[in-house]
Amino acid sequence: MEAIRPATEGDLARCAELVSWAIETSTPKRGGGELARLGILAGTAVPDDVGSPSALVARWSADAEDELAVLLVGTIDGVVVGVAAGTRDPSAGRSGRIECCYVEPEAREVGVGGHLVEALMSWFGSHDCSDVDALALPGDRSTKQLLEASGFKTRLLVLHRSTS
């Protein structure tokens, strides 16, 4: 049976492992390398000062204490198979952002990802966020379908070209 719950201290190493896999699997996709260079990957904002999936997970966990972030895990039969993080910045209005949502491949298509997104949306709603953004790489059909099934709509395409 699957369940969604807030991540605990004991989950942080597993969360970092899942975030690492999200980054690793996204980098080779179209746009993934560019987003990694810019510090954003798989919907995961990675500022220069973070440096590693473990540090990123630690930051989300710390920000959760101030209710500026939420770090969730998805489980099947008590085993953590997915991770999701959302952030909000009260100084930027009432907007939130899904920073990460990743489910290990062997546990996909049973509802864990959808439940993680819905739990994030519930958290955003309880913190007065009026809108939420999420990223999907070009051609990442599964992420796009997951987000669209949760009511997200594409509102902006960002195109990029190097000068060299």
Backbone bond lengths (Angstrom), bond angles and torsions (degrees), N, CA, C in turn:
res aa  C-N    CA-C-N  psi(-1)  N-CA   C-N-CA  omega(-1)  CA-C   N-CA-C  phi
1 M - - - 1.445 - - 1.525 108.79 -
2 E 1.339 116.16 135.56 1.450 119.77 -179.09 1.524 110.65 -90.46
3 A 1.331 114.49 151.93 1.462 121.41 178.69 1.524 108.85 -149.82
4 I 1.324 115.21 154.74 1.460 122.73 176.19 1.523 106.79 -120.52
5 R 1.330 115.19 136.13 1.467 119.03 179.31 1.520 109.26 -153.75
6 P 1.345 116.47 161.65 1.462 118.70 174.45 1.529 109.96 -62.94
7 A 1.311 116.19 144.65 1.464 120.81 176.86 1.526 109.19 -68.70
8 T 1.309 115.38 143.08 1.453 121.32 175.77 1.525 108.62 -106.08
9 E 1.307 115.89 171.42 1.469 121.23 177.18 1.527 110.50 -54.24
10 G 1.327 116.52 -39.37 1.457 120.89 -179.73 1.515 114.55 -69.41
11 D 1.336 117.48 -14.00 1.469 122.16 179.72 1.526 113.23 -91.85
12 L 1.321 118.40 -12.01 1.468 120.69 -168.61 1.521 113.61 -61.84
13 A 1.329 118.33 -39.35 1.471 120.09 178.68 1.527 110.20 -64.50
14 R 1.326 117.06 -41.38 1.465 120.41 178.79 1.530 110.37 -67.23
15 C 1.330 117.47 -38.85 1.465 120.98 177.10 1.529 110.13 -60.81
16 A 1.325 116.51 -44.22 1.471 120.41 179.13 1.523 110.60 -62.23
17 E 1.325 116.95 -38.70 1.467 120.53 177.98 1.526 110.11 -62.82
18 L 1.323 117.43 -44.19 1.461 120.81 179.77 1.529 111.32 -66.65
19 V 1.344 118.26 -40.33 1.458 120.99 177.44 1.528 109.99 -64.07
20 S 1.313 116.73 -38.81 1.465 120.76 176.96 1.525 110.54 -60.64
21 W 1.330 116.96 -43.43 1.466 120.22 177.94 1.524 110.78 -64.59
22 A 1.328 117.32 -38.10 1.467 120.46 178.26 1.525 110.43 -60.23
23 I 1.309 116.09 -45.12 1.460 120.58 179.66 1.524 110.51 -66.64
24 E 1.318 116.09 -45.17 1.472 121.53 -178.49 1.520 112.01 -61.08
25 T 1.320 117.34 -41.45 1.462 119.81 -178.03 1.523 112.49 -79.50
26 S 1.326 117.49 -21.73 1.464 120.39 -179.32 1.524 113.16 -85.81
27 T 1.310 117.15 -29.64 1.465 120.67 -175.18 1.528 113.14 -55.85
28 P 1.349 120.25 -43.81 1.468 118.67 -178.22 1.532 114.36 -74.88
29 K 1.325 118.50 -12.28 1.464 120.82 -178.52 1.521 110.31 -72.64
30 R 1.320 114.87 157.15 1.459 120.74 178.30 1.525 109.14 -55.37
31 G 1.317 116.62 122.94 1.450 122.23 -178.77 1.516 113.96 90.06
32 G 1.324 117.91 -18.43 1.462 121.25 -177.39 1.505 113.57 -63.68
33 G 1.333 116.86 -42.60 1.460 120.12 179.36 1.514 112.03 -64.19
34 E 1.318 116.54 -41.23 1.464 120.81 178.77 1.524 110.49 -65.33
35 L 1.322 116.55 -43.57 1.458 119.25 178.53 1.524 111.11 -64.67
36 A 1.324 117.04 -36.18 1.472 119.79 176.85 1.518 110.06 -63.59
37 R 1.340 116.23 -41.23 1.458 120.17 178.77 1.523 111.08 -63.89
38 L 1.324 116.62 -36.57 1.460 120.89 179.32 1.525 111.95 -80.95
39 G 1.325 116.79 -11.25 1.454 119.85 178.72 1.507 114.58 93.43
40 I 1.332 117.03 17.29 1.458 120.32 177.79 1.517 106.98 -129.58
41 L 1.308 116.99 129.54 1.452 119.05 -177.18 1.519 111.02 -150.06
42 A 1.306 116.12 132.62 1.463 122.05 176.99 1.521 110.95 53.02
43 G 1.337 116.02 37.59 1.444 119.14 -177.64 1.507 112.34 76.32
44 T 1.307 117.34 11.61 1.455 121.82 -175.05 1.522 109.29 -110.94
45 A 1.322 116.76 112.52 1.457 120.30 177.21 1.522 108.36 -77.18
46 V 1.329 116.93 123.73 1.464 121.44 -177.30 1.522 108.96 -123.36
47 P 1.340 118.43 88.97 1.467 119.62 178.32 1.517 111.04 -62.89
48 D 1.339 116.26 159.21 1.464 121.47 -178.26 1.518 113.07 -55.10
49 D 1.331 117.58 -32.30 1.453 120.28 -175.34 1.522 113.38 -79.57
50 V 1.325 119.24 -5.07 1.462 120.63 -177.57 1.511 110.12 -81.15
51 G 1.326 117.81 -62.03 1.449 121.61 171.40 1.504 118.06 86.87
52 S 1.312 120.05 -29.48 1.462 119.61 -177.24 1.522 109.84 -153.24
53 P 1.337 117.55 157.02 1.461 119.51 175.36 1.530 112.21 -56.74
54 S 1.326 117.98 -37.88 1.472 120.46 178.83 1.519 111.63 -61.64
55 A 1.330 116.22 -43.10 1.465 120.06 179.49 1.527 110.73 -67.39
56 L 1.328 116.82 -38.08 1.452 121.02 178.31 1.523 110.45 -63.09
57 V 1.332 117.04 -47.30 1.463 121.61 178.37 1.529 109.98 -61.24
58 A 1.326 117.06 -40.80 1.465 120.74 178.54 1.529 110.77 -62.31
59 R 1.350 116.58 -39.56 1.469 119.90 179.03 1.519 110.73 -65.34
60 W 1.358 117.76 -45.43 1.459 120.04 178.16 1.526 110.52 -60.45
61 S 1.318 115.78 -42.41 1.459 120.26 -179.77 1.532 110.77 -63.38
62 A 1.322 117.48 -43.75 1.464 121.19 178.22 1.530 111.06 -65.24
63 D 1.337 117.07 -42.71 1.464 120.59 179.25 1.524 111.48 -65.87
64 A 1.334 117.32 -26.07 1.464 120.94 177.93 1.527 110.85 -64.38
65 E 1.315 116.81 -31.50 1.465 120.27 178.28 1.523 111.19 -62.83
66 D 1.335 117.83 -31.34 1.466 122.91 177.66 1.521 111.95 -95.35
67 E 1.317 117.39 7.62 1.462 124.50 -178.64 1.524 113.16 59.40
68 L 1.345 116.10 30.14 1.457 121.50 173.61 1.520 111.17 -96.60
69 A 1.316 116.42 -9.66 1.463 122.29 179.26 1.515 108.65 -150.21
70 V 1.308 113.54 164.80 1.458 120.57 171.90 1.517 106.86 -137.23
71 L 1.312 116.05 138.54 1.462 122.75 176.67 1.519 106.73 -123.25
72 L 1.317 115.42 117.89 1.458 121.77 -176.18 1.516 110.77 -117.74
73 V 1.317 115.24 154.48 1.461 120.53 171.59 1.521 108.69 -123.85
74 G 1.331 114.15 147.78 1.449 121.84 172.36 1.515 107.56 -107.68
75 T 1.317 116.02 134.89 1.462 119.90 -177.90 1.522 110.62 -125.08
76 I 1.310 114.69 153.62 1.466 122.48 168.21 1.512 105.78 -126.35
77 D 1.322 115.24 121.26 1.468 121.43 -177.11 1.530 111.56 51.54
78 G 1.336 115.99 39.12 1.455 121.54 176.63 1.518 115.75 83.18
79 V 1.332 117.92 -5.70 1.466 121.92 -179.59 1.530 108.88 -95.27
80 V 1.340 117.17 128.01 1.466 121.76 -179.77 1.527 109.06 -70.82
81 V 1.344 115.35 119.14 1.469 121.21 -179.50 1.516 112.38 -122.13
82 G 1.340 117.46 -5.18 1.452 120.68 -178.69 1.511 111.59 -150.38
83 V 1.323 114.95 158.41 1.465 121.81 179.55 1.521 108.15 -140.14
84 A 1.316 115.79 145.88 1.463 120.88 175.26 1.518 108.14 -146.92
85 A 1.337 114.96 144.48 1.454 120.64 177.91 1.517 108.91 -136.66
86 G 1.305 115.19 142.17 1.454 121.82 175.26 1.512 109.13 -134.13
87 T 1.320 115.73 148.38 1.464 120.08 179.16 1.519 109.63 -132.20
88 R 1.317 113.49 158.23 1.462 120.31 173.86 1.519 107.41 -140.06
89 D 1.317 115.08 149.59 1.456 121.10 179.60 1.518 107.32 -127.04
90 P 1.340 117.36 98.51 1.466 119.72 -176.68 1.525 113.50 -56.08
91 S 1.308 118.53 -26.81 1.462 120.41 179.31 1.524 111.84 -73.51
92 A 1.337 117.57 -14.81 1.464 121.97 -178.96 1.529 111.56 -100.60
93 G 1.306 117.87 18.41 1.451 120.79 -179.29 1.507 111.15 95.12
94 R 1.308 115.58 -148.45 1.464 120.46 -174.36 1.525 111.73 -108.27
95 S 1.315 117.02 37.79 1.461 121.71 -178.55 1.511 111.01 -102.52
96 G 1.328 114.89 148.98 1.453 121.76 173.95 1.511 109.53 -125.37
97 R 1.322 115.11 171.84 1.462 119.53 -179.75 1.518 109.68 -146.35
98 I 1.317 115.78 130.76 1.460 120.15 171.57 1.521 105.75 -78.66
99 E 1.307 116.13 114.61 1.460 122.04 -177.14 1.520 111.61 -85.68
100 C 1.313 116.70 -32.33 1.457 120.42 -176.16 1.522 109.00 -159.93
101 C 1.302 115.99 140.72 1.466 122.23 169.47 1.520 105.78 -150.82
102 Y 1.317 116.25 112.01 1.459 120.47 -176.29 1.522 109.29 -141.66
103 V 1.317 115.20 133.91 1.467 122.92 174.97 1.518 107.19 -124.71
104 E 1.324 116.32 132.91 1.466 118.65 -178.95 1.529 109.37 -60.35
105 P 1.338 116.61 144.78 1.467 121.07 -172.37 1.533 114.85 -53.35
106 E 1.318 117.85 -38.62 1.463 120.75 -177.40 1.528 112.83 -67.94
107 A 1.331 117.35 -15.01 1.466 121.02 -176.91 1.527 112.83 -110.50
108 R 1.322 117.19 11.44 1.462 120.74 -178.03 1.522 111.60 -81.40
109 E 1.319 113.10 163.93 1.465 123.61 175.37 1.523 113.48 66.43
110 V 1.332 116.20 26.17 1.466 120.02 172.18 1.528 111.07 -121.97
111 G 1.348 117.05 3.70 1.449 121.03 174.65 1.514 116.80 107.33
112 V 1.327 118.56 -4.82 1.461 120.19 -176.86 1.526 110.95 -61.95
113 G 1.338 117.90 -47.56 1.465 120.97 -179.51 1.515 112.30 -60.57
114 G 1.314 117.21 -45.10 1.467 121.03 178.41 1.522 111.86 -61.98
115 H 1.325 116.66 -41.02 1.471 120.44 178.30 1.527 111.02 -66.82
116 L 1.349 117.09 -36.96 1.462 119.69 176.39 1.528 110.85 -62.79
117 V 1.327 117.25 -45.74 1.466 121.09 179.72 1.528 109.77 -62.12
118 E 1.318 117.78 -44.72 1.467 120.17 -179.76 1.526 111.61 -64.24
119 A 1.333 117.70 -37.21 1.464 120.82 177.22 1.532 110.08 -66.19
120 L 1.337 116.84 -39.30 1.469 119.85 175.24 1.531 110.23 -61.40
121 M 1.322 116.68 -45.68 1.463 120.43 -178.82 1.523 111.03 -62.53
122 S 1.306 117.23 -37.58 1.462 120.93 176.47 1.524 110.46 -63.18
123 W 1.343 116.37 -42.75 1.460 120.68 178.36 1.526 110.05 -62.67
124 F 1.334 117.06 -46.05 1.462 120.10 178.92 1.532 110.40 -58.79
125 G 1.329 116.61 -44.89 1.465 120.43 179.63 1.518 112.32 -61.16
126 S 1.317 117.05 -39.18 1.464 120.26 -179.69 1.526 112.30 -72.71
127 H 1.339 116.68 -11.13 1.465 121.65 177.47 1.531 111.20 -111.51
128 D 1.334 115.58 25.36 1.469 123.07 173.85 1.516 115.06 59.89
129 C 1.326 118.31 26.38 1.463 120.25 173.46 1.524 107.82 -76.87
130 S 1.311 116.47 129.63 1.463 120.56 -179.85 1.524 112.21 -90.46
131 D 1.337 117.13 -20.52 1.464 120.57 178.57 1.522 109.20 -151.82
132 V 1.332 114.19 156.74 1.469 121.37 -175.88 1.519 108.56 -137.00
133 D 1.328 116.54 136.26 1.461 122.50 175.44 1.522 109.80 -106.70
134 A 1.318 115.51 151.86 1.465 123.05 175.11 1.520 107.13 -147.43
135 L 1.321 116.68 150.62 1.455 121.63 -179.46 1.526 111.20 -107.61
136 A 1.320 115.29 147.80 1.461 122.15 171.61 1.525 106.68 -141.57
137 L 1.309 116.90 135.47 1.456 120.97 178.84 1.525 110.59 -72.78
138 P 1.353 117.33 152.66 1.461 120.18 176.73 1.524 110.34 -57.72
139 G 1.303 116.28 133.06 1.453 121.02 178.86 1.519 114.67 82.43
140 D 1.332 117.99 -3.63 1.465 121.31 178.93 1.525 108.04 -84.52
141 R 1.311 114.15 76.03 1.458 121.94 -173.73 1.523 112.47 -59.67
142 S 1.335 117.82 -39.94 1.464 119.51 -176.32 1.524 111.48 -65.46
143 T 1.339 117.59 -40.43 1.467 119.90 177.95 1.520 109.99 -66.93
144 K 1.324 116.51 -44.49 1.462 120.68 179.71 1.526 110.78 -60.53
145 Q 1.330 117.56 -43.52 1.458 120.74 179.56 1.528 111.71 -65.88
146 L 1.333 116.66 -40.06 1.461 120.58 177.84 1.524 110.00 -60.10
147 L 1.336 116.82 -47.41 1.457 120.44 -178.19 1.530 111.63 -68.43
148 E 1.330 117.61 -41.19 1.461 119.92 178.61 1.522 111.47 -64.61
149 A 1.331 117.25 -36.61 1.460 120.66 177.43 1.528 111.29 -64.21
150 S 1.325 116.45 -22.68 1.464 121.59 178.10 1.524 112.11 -95.57
151 G 1.336 117.38 8.56 1.455 121.54 174.74 1.513 116.26 97.28
152 F 1.333 118.18 3.01 1.463 120.40 178.25 1.522 109.66 -75.28
153 K 1.334 115.49 148.96 1.462 122.30 176.55 1.519 108.57 -130.15
154 T 1.322 116.22 142.22 1.460 120.58 176.02 1.517 108.09 -67.53
155 R 1.329 116.72 128.62 1.459 119.85 179.94 1.516 112.76 -124.44
156 L 1.342 116.55 -9.36 1.453 119.36 -177.54 1.513 109.25 -158.89
157 L 1.289 117.45 134.01 1.446 122.60 170.72 1.517 107.48 -111.20
158 V 1.304 117.35 131.35 1.450 121.04 178.83 1.521 107.36 -107.17
159 L 1.313 115.66 122.01 1.455 121.42 179.81 1.531 107.85 -104.84
160 H 1.321 116.51 150.02 1.468 120.58 -175.58 1.524 109.91 -137.39
161 R 1.316 115.28 146.83 1.460 121.54 173.32 1.518 107.85 -147.41
162 S 1.332 116.39 132.56 1.463 120.96 174.94 1.513 109.59 -77.07
163 T 1.317 116.49 152.33 1.468 119.57 178.74 1.510 112.54 -83.25
164 S 1.325 117.76 -14.50 1.465 119.52 -179.26 1.501 112.24 -96.47
